[in-house]
Amino acid sequence: MIRLEKLGKTFRTEEVETIALQDIDLQVGKGEFVAIMGPSGCGKSTLLNIIGLLDNPTVGKFHLNGQEVSRLRENERTELRKGTIGFVFQSFNLIDELTVWENVELPLTYMHIPAKERKEKVKEILQRMKISHRAGHFPQQLSGGQQQRVAIARAVIARPQLILADEPTGNLDSKNGMEVMELLTELHREGTTVIMVTHSEHDARYAERIVKLFDGKVIANIVD
């Protein structure tokens, strides 16, 4: 599904050049669950942003479902993400002005799904995530665990092939964190590809494979 070849990313300002990633060779097969680990500043989130088509690499190749996508323009990346990639963030990234229902419905609205179908899909995913009773509430009225359930519901409602999770349990207590990891594991068992950035050795055990980064390079590829 994903193939990265000699991929690198450099950030430049007038005074400073920072190499965030270099010589990344990585493959992720359809339906895999991969954890990316490493110290702060090693390039984990940069790598996830590139895989998620939020940014382009500076050098190297990136094949997604057989298509070379490393030089796409922003509008092309946006179109390709729709229905293909779902994101789950540590900070939830919900829209405060929208209710739970409206937050979850948003990806379907962008995809121009008819209203009746949107209603059915939102109802179904909220029930699955056990958050239906909060459908009319706003994000700030929810606990952290509830907010992350909403974020996962929004990420998976369009049935994407790939879920990218950036420290998905980072703001949660152990109980809610475990529930989130179990949800991601369940999605993986159903065939969704999951790539997760994490500092947590405990969370990484849910993955089939651990990729370790250090100073922007892959230093280990550990299969469970």
Steps between C-alpha positions, in 0.01 A plus 500: 500500500781740598854502367756765590835505320799710615250753631626816670359825636694820563355816651674823398487856624729787404740412783447130574471171314351212702507143372189334644512173302768335289530183293171351621426164339173359630218279380161452666272233361122522477343409834817536709517666842833684533625706794762771443713575805796718592604797716346847463630680193602183315258562210203280595228761446670630185494148358135457594412834335665389176328160505173684570551731199510808720849579370737394222850359550801702384660200329415137434190314383168423667266247345146474639290218354740484208482873422808720534378790715815675625461807278126558505365852541303581814159479331594161350609370840171621650295311241702183546459509879119502479365159583853352498661630820356567846689690771495463878699760695619528862321834533179357342474796252123522530324822400373667816213679323353176365311233693623142522260405221618787276870424563453137400285587198752750362711263281182372332388856434833574327450187291150622395327192643117544493342615827299180557809281460703733725238467773506121485880483506539746789237320707671166438854614586393691814329184624808295427724746687250505791463878480142533363377649828734797445402571137360847579782606731800716409859370535577711810208330676664157463773318690832432326407139438168602347668759278742238369209265424341781298832561322526131410137499381577796274818330373329175403155612386601508133651151538855606408759243399756658733479638854787723619511547876741753656539425874130403521513427875737782596236710676305211654512307825589131487141373486394727213834443329446124504149541357636713214768241423238226500292703252802541269574127532140417410521719188826330407341155536231613254770569240585868554868589477612683816821701544546643847763735643548435870740548790326222689661155507166370629304640203764379254434140609163519324683535165632216285819690422700778664707743291753693707631840389803690625632827356266469202612150404346154539725313744285192564209309349365257759235242413295372793 
